[in-house]
Amino acid sequence: MTDTLNGKRDDEKFKIAAAKDLGLSLKDFNCFWIVYRNGVQHQGTPQKYIDKKDRIKYFFHIDDEFSGIPEIHKINSYKREIRLNVWKFADIIINKFKTNEAVFRKAVSRTFPEVK
């Protein structure tokens, strides 16, 4: 379990643990994180991402036929889709909270201020 509430903005420990938990390489997880998490968090929808070093464009593809685990699908040498069933993904994350009380408690430990 990692501490995403008190860590720095880009908590590398969290990303390493999350990649391992989802069975993804760290590079694939980082691309997923940029496209889905950062896109939704900052724009309200997943975003495209261009890896300037490798000159690869990453796009999102949401479909109910896909898995709840992000899959990087190679379209061609310069284009990738990150395929995901977002509802199945949400179920996976919710199940982690339901089945591990420590994860839930840590996630909500500083959500609400204490009123005295």
Secondary structure, DSSP 8 states (H G I E B T S, - for coil): ----SSS-SS-HHHHHHHHHHHT--HHHHHHHIIIIIIHHHHHSS---EEETTTTEEEEEEE-TTS-SS-EEEEEETTEEEEEE-HHHHHHHHHHHHHH-HHHHHHHHTTTS----
